[in-house]
Amino acid sequence: MATGSTLITGLAMTSTPTFAVVAREDGQAADIESAQQVTLWYRNYDSPAIRALLDLALRKTPEYGPYLITRSQEMNQGRALRELSNDNGHAVQVANVATTPERENNLLAVTIPIDGGLLGYRVCVTTPQMLSRFEGITRLADLRAGNIRFGQGRHWPDTQILEANGLKVVTHTRYESLFDMLAGGRFECFARGVSEVVYDLDLRQDDGLVIEPDLLFTYPMPSYFFVGRSDMALAMRIQLGLERAIVDGSFLKYLAHYFTRPLEELQLSNRRVFQLGNPWLPGGEKGISEDVLQHMKVRIQLGDKAPPVPN
């Protein structure tokens, strides 16, 4: 196995699988045929933050040899998890999704929340025409009385969480279709994590989509990297790389680099907070240092200034 750390460049976001250019520390191109190919689920590959964190973890483990990250074919979350469960590495090898007990039983989870837990902080993507529907909402009961419907992926654990808290949910298997359904009035709120929503809208470039300015929904929902159960070496490499990044401070720099902008733009401290329960949460956020959690930008932004609203 080759040594020497790798850098990934040329990560174009295209609709077909794309190979990264692998380089060594000495600036020479590494032998692509000898590099470890890591196929990342396309939704994660298209997210600059998630792709950069996987790159960071692999770069922190040079003893495993050179690597390249490729984009999987486009598939919904349910299929991606089935392919991982079936150990079909030709289709996908790594996916970052919210954790559930079933996922942790069927797959290998790298139990470090990739965004420090921010995925469980959610705001509404809506349309300018529907913004008035959210005015005067101070309780969950107001959402129910106002028939505010939430759009979510059919295979996402958020769907069950929202339904368990008495909210109406409209689902679809395909993430991209949910934006069309929102524009068509099928629901009023496409609930997106604060760590992803700004990048979502940057990618969409759609003036017909806006972020509702006043509400914030929170529930405990760590988001992990998952691999197939036979891919123990890859799971160990990612785990080791992230732990090294936590220890040397580069994970904290990663959080600041990718999430300072959305946290500032969303003005979380000025929002009304709705705390929802997650009855399917596995045994807590494991494997991440207290320093990272304590320094998360969202903790600084929210502080104690935004008490939860009543049900």
C-alpha positions as CSV (number, residue, x, y, z in Angstrom):
1,M,0.0,0.0,0.0
2,A,1.5,3.3,-1.0
3,T,2.3,6.0,1.6
4,G,2.2,9.7,1.3
5,S,-0.8,11.8,1.8
6,T,-3.1,12.7,-1.0
7,L,-4.9,15.9,-2.1
8,I,-8.1,15.9,-4.1
9,T,-8.6,18.5,-6.8
10,G,-10.8,19.0,-9.8
11,L,-14.0,17.9,-8.0
12,A,-16.6,19.0,-10.6
13,M,-20.3,18.6,-9.8
14,T,-21.7,16.9,-12.8
15,S,-24.6,14.5,-13.4
16,T,-22.4,11.6,-14.1
17,P,-19.7,9.9,-12.0
18,T,-16.6,12.1,-11.9
19,F,-13.1,11.1,-10.9
20,A,-10.9,13.4,-8.8
21,V,-7.3,14.0,-9.7
22,V,-5.0,12.5,-7.0
23,A,-1.8,14.1,-6.1
24,R,1.0,13.3,-3.7
25,E,2.7,15.6,-1.2
26,D,5.7,15.9,-3.6
27,G,3.3,17.4,-6.2
28,Q,3.6,14.4,-8.6
29,A,0.4,12.7,-9.8
30,A,-0.3,9.5,-7.9
31,D,-1.0,6.3,-9.9
32,I,-4.8,6.3,-10.1
33,E,-4.9,2.6,-10.6
34,S,-3.2,2.1,-7.2
35,A,-5.4,4.6,-5.4
36,Q,-8.3,3.6,-3.2
37,Q,-11.5,4.5,-4.9
38,V,-14.2,5.8,-2.6
39,T,-17.6,6.2,-4.2
40,L,-19.7,8.8,-2.3
41,W,-23.5,9.0,-2.7
42,Y,-24.2,11.7,-5.3
43,R,-26.2,14.0,-2.9
44,N,-23.2,14.1,-0.5
45,Y,-20.7,14.5,-3.4
46,D,-22.7,17.5,-4.6
47,S,-22.5,19.1,-1.1
48,P,-19.2,21.0,-0.8
49,A,-19.2,20.6,3.0
50,I,-19.7,16.8,3.1
51,R,-17.3,16.1,0.3
52,A,-14.7,18.3,1.9
53,L,-15.0,16.5,5.2
54,L,-14.6,13.0,3.7
55,D,-11.6,14.4,1.9
56,L,-10.2,15.7,5.2
57,A,-10.7,12.3,6.9
58,L,-8.9,10.5,4.1
59,R,-6.2,13.1,3.9
60,K,-5.5,12.6,7.6
61,T,-4.8,8.9,7.1
62,P,-1.8,8.8,4.7
63,E,-0.7,5.4,5.9
64,Y,-3.8,3.9,4.1
65,G,-2.4,5.1,0.8
66,P,-3.6,7.4,-2.0
67,Y,-7.3,7.7,-2.7
68,L,-9.8,9.3,-5.1
69,I,-13.4,10.2,-4.4
70,T,-16.0,9.5,-7.1
71,R,-19.6,10.5,-7.5
72,S,-22.2,7.7,-7.4
73,Q,-24.9,7.5,-9.9
74,E,-28.0,9.4,-8.9
75,M,-30.3,7.3,-6.6
76,N,-32.7,8.2,-3.8
77,Q,-31.7,7.8,-0.2
78,G,-33.6,4.5,0.3
79,R,-31.8,2.8,-2.6
80,A,-28.4,4.2,-1.6
81,L,-28.8,2.6,1.9
82,R,-30.0,-0.7,0.3
83,E,-26.9,-0.8,-1.9
84,L,-24.7,-0.2,1.2
85,S,-26.6,-2.9,3.1
86,N,-26.0,-5.3,0.2
87,D,-22.3,-4.3,0.2
88,N,-22.6,-3.2,-3.5
89,G,-19.5,-1.1,-3.5
90,H,-19.8,-0.7,-7.3
91,A,-22.9,1.5,-6.7
92,V,-21.9,3.4,-3.6
93,Q,-19.5,3.0,-0.7
94,V,-20.1,5.9,1.6
95,A,-23.2,7.9,2.4
96,N,-23.8,10.6,5.0
97,V,-27.3,10.4,6.4
98,A,-29.1,10.9,9.7
99,T,-28.8,8.0,12.0
100,T,-31.5,5.6,13.1
101,P,-31.3,2.3,15.1
102,E,-32.1,0.4,11.9
103,R,-29.3,2.1,10.0
104,E,-26.8,1.5,12.8
105,N,-27.8,-2.2,12.9
106,N,-27.6,-2.8,9.1
107,L,-24.5,-0.7,8.3
108,L,-21.2,0.5,9.8
109,A,-21.6,4.0,11.3
110,V,-18.7,6.3,11.9
111,T,-20.3,7.8,15.0
112,I,-19.0,11.4,14.7
113,P,-21.7,13.9,13.8
114,I,-20.3,15.3,10.6
115,D,-21.7,18.8,11.2
116,G,-21.5,18.8,15.0
117,G,-25.2,18.0,15.2
118,L,-26.5,20.9,13.1
119,L,-28.7,18.7,10.9
120,G,-31.2,18.6,13.7
121,Y,-31.7,22.4,13.4
122,R,-34.2,23.0,10.7
123,V,-35.7,26.0,8.9
124,C,-38.4,26.1,6.2
125,V,-37.8,26.6,2.5
126,T,-41.0,28.0,1.1
127,T,-42.2,30.3,-1.7
128,P,-42.7,34.1,-1.5
129,Q,-46.4,33.6,-2.0
130,M,-46.7,31.3,1.1
131,L,-44.7,33.4,3.5
132,S,-47.9,35.0,5.0
133,R,-49.1,31.5,6.0
134,F,-46.3,31.5,8.7
135,E,-47.3,34.8,10.3
136,G,-48.5,34.7,13.9
137,I,-47.3,31.1,14.5
138,T,-46.2,30.8,18.2
139,R,-47.0,27.2,19.0
140,L,-47.0,23.8,17.3
141,A,-50.8,23.9,17.6
142,D,-50.7,27.0,15.3
143,L,-48.9,24.9,12.6
144,R,-51.6,22.2,12.9
145,A,-54.5,24.7,12.9
146,G,-53.0,26.6,9.9
147,N,-52.6,23.3,8.0
148,I,-48.9,23.9,7.5
149,R,-47.6,20.8,5.7
150,F,-44.0,19.7,5.7
151,G,-42.3,18.2,2.6
152,Q,-39.7,15.4,3.3
153,G,-38.1,12.5,1.6
154,R,-40.0,9.2,2.0
155,H,-37.0,7.4,3.4
156,W,-35.8,10.3,5.7
157,P,-36.1,9.8,9.5
158,D,-37.3,13.4,9.7
159,T,-40.6,12.2,8.3
160,Q,-41.3,10.0,11.3
161,I,-40.0,12.6,13.7
162,L,-42.3,15.3,12.3
163,E,-45.3,12.9,12.2
164,A,-44.6,11.8,15.8
165,N,-44.9,15.4,16.8
166,G,-48.3,15.7,15.2
167,L,-47.3,17.6,12.1
168,K,-48.6,16.8,8.6
169,V,-45.9,15.5,6.2
170,V,-46.0,15.1,2.4
171,T,-43.3,12.8,1.0
172,H,-41.6,11.8,-2.2
173,T,-38.8,9.3,-3.0
174,R,-36.8,11.8,-5.0
175,Y,-35.2,14.9,-3.3
176,E,-35.2,17.1,-6.4
177,S,-39.0,16.5,-6.9
178,L,-39.7,18.0,-3.5
179,F,-38.7,21.4,-4.8
180,D,-41.2,21.1,-7.7
181,M,-43.9,19.9,-5.3
182,L,-43.2,23.0,-3.1
183,A,-43.5,25.3,-6.0
184,G,-46.8,23.5,-7.0
185,G,-48.3,24.1,-3.6
186,R,-48.3,20.5,-2.4
187,F,-46.9,21.6,0.9
188,E,-45.8,24.8,2.6
189,C,-42.5,24.0,4.3
190,F,-39.6,22.0,3.0
191,A,-37.7,21.6,6.3
192,R,-33.9,21.7,5.6
193,G,-31.0,21.5,8.0
194,V,-29.3,24.8,8.7
195,S,-26.0,23.2,7.7
196,E,-27.4,22.4,4.2
197,V,-30.1,24.9,3.3
198,V,-27.9,27.8,2.0
199,Y,-26.0,25.4,-0.2
200,D,-29.2,23.8,-1.4
201,L,-30.5,27.2,-2.6
202,D,-27.1,28.1,-4.1
203,L,-27.3,25.0,-6.2
204,R,-30.9,25.5,-7.2
205,Q,-30.6,29.2,-8.2
206,D,-34.4,29.6,-8.1
207,D,-35.8,33.0,-7.3
208,G,-39.1,31.3,-6.5
209,L,-37.6,29.7,-3.3
210,V,-37.1,31.6,0.0
211,I,-36.2,30.8,3.6
212,E,-38.9,31.5,6.1
213,P,-37.3,34.1,8.5
214,D,-38.8,33.4,11.9
215,L,-39.1,29.7,12.8
216,L,-36.5,27.2,13.9
217,F,-37.3,23.5,14.5
218,T,-34.8,21.5,16.6
219,Y,-34.5,17.8,17.4
220,P,-31.6,15.6,18.3
221,M,-30.5,13.9,15.0
222,P,-26.8,13.1,14.5
223,S,-25.7,12.7,10.9
224,Y,-23.0,10.1,10.3
225,F,-20.9,8.6,7.5
226,F,-22.2,5.1,6.8
227,V,-20.5,2.3,4.9
228,G,-21.4,-1.4,4.2
229,R,-20.7,-3.9,7.0
230,S,-18.0,-5.6,4.9
231,D,-16.1,-2.4,4.4
232,M,-14.6,-2.2,7.9
233,A,-11.2,-0.9,6.7
234,L,-12.9,2.1,5.0
235,A,-14.9,2.8,8.2
236,M,-11.8,2.6,10.3
237,R,-10.0,5.0,8.0
238,I,-12.7,7.6,8.1
239,Q,-13.1,7.2,11.9
240,L,-9.4,7.6,12.4
241,G,-9.1,10.6,10.1
242,L,-12.0,12.4,11.8
243,E,-10.6,11.7,15.2
244,R,-7.2,13.1,14.2
245,A,-9.0,16.2,12.7
246,I,-10.7,16.7,16.1
247,V,-7.5,16.4,18.0
248,D,-5.5,18.7,15.8
249,G,-8.2,21.3,15.5
250,S,-8.9,21.0,11.8
251,F,-12.4,19.6,12.3
252,L,-13.3,22.8,14.2
253,K,-11.8,24.9,11.4
254,Y,-13.9,22.8,9.0
255,L,-17.1,23.6,11.0
256,A,-16.2,27.3,11.1
257,H,-15.4,27.4,7.3
258,Y,-18.5,25.7,6.1
259,F,-21.1,26.6,8.6
260,T,-20.3,30.2,9.8
261,R,-22.0,31.7,6.7
262,P,-25.3,29.8,6.9
263,L,-25.6,30.4,10.6
264,E,-25.0,34.1,10.3
265,E,-27.4,34.4,7.3
266,L,-30.1,32.5,9.1
267,Q,-30.0,34.6,12.2
268,L,-30.8,31.7,14.5
269,S,-30.8,33.8,17.7
270,N,-33.7,35.8,16.4
271,R,-35.9,32.9,15.6
272,R,-38.7,31.2,17.5
273,V,-37.5,27.8,18.5
274,F,-39.8,24.7,18.4
275,Q,-38.1,21.7,20.2
276,L,-39.4,18.4,18.8
277,G,-38.7,15.0,20.3
278,N,-37.0,12.2,18.4
279,P,-38.3,8.9,19.8
280,W,-36.0,6.8,17.5
281,L,-32.7,8.4,18.5
282,P,-30.0,5.7,19.1
283,G,-27.9,6.0,22.2
284,G,-26.6,9.6,22.0
285,E,-23.9,11.4,20.2
286,K,-20.9,9.2,20.6
287,G,-17.3,9.7,19.5
288,I,-17.1,13.4,19.2
289,S,-15.1,15.5,21.6
290,E,-16.8,17.9,24.0
291,D,-14.6,20.7,22.8
292,V,-16.1,20.5,19.3
293,L,-19.6,20.5,20.6
294,Q,-19.0,23.3,23.0
295,H,-17.4,25.5,20.3
296,M,-20.1,24.8,17.7
297,K,-21.2,28.1,16.1
298,V,-24.8,27.3,16.7
299,R,-24.3,27.1,20.4
300,I,-22.8,30.6,20.3
301,Q,-25.6,31.9,18.1
302,L,-28.5,30.5,20.1
303,G,-27.1,30.6,23.7
304,D,-30.0,30.9,26.1
305,K,-31.7,33.6,24.2
306,A,-34.2,31.4,22.3
307,P,-36.4,29.4,24.7
308,P,-38.5,26.7,23.2
309,V,-42.1,27.5,22.5
310,P,-45.0,25.5,24.0
311,N,-46.8,22.8,22.2
